[in-house]
Amino acid sequence: MVWLCQVEQVANGNLVLTAHAACGKGMMCCGTGAFVMGMPGCENYATGFKGTHCAVSCTGAEIKMCTSNGECSGGKTCVTFSTKGNQVGGCQ
């Protein structure tokens, strides 16, 4: 898996997103893969997730990564999901 933006390795080995600032001005962090909302009682996850990259905008087939609702637009909120054993956030 390739993490090209906003990833920080923490002591327990989990990867967590930090901020879009890692991508630079006017850029955002996009995740390659499809977000799947879990059934009630189950966690959300992403299929085909291969990592992240910086871009001016994310395509419809990508997930705009986030750490808070303030990083999402268009009425979307930052929703946590699990991928490859890591908890991250995506605008949904």
Sequence and secondary structure as in RCSB ss.txt:
>XXXX:A:sequence
MVWLCQVEQVANGNLVLTAHAACGKGMMCCGTGAFVMGMPGCENYATGFKGTHCAVSCTGAEIKMCTSNGECSGG
KTCVTFSTKGNQVGGCQ
>XXXX:A:secstr
 EE SSEEE TTS EEE  GGGG TT EEEEEEEEE   TTS  EEEEEEEEEEESS  TTEEEB SSGGG  TT
  EEEEEETTEEEEEE 
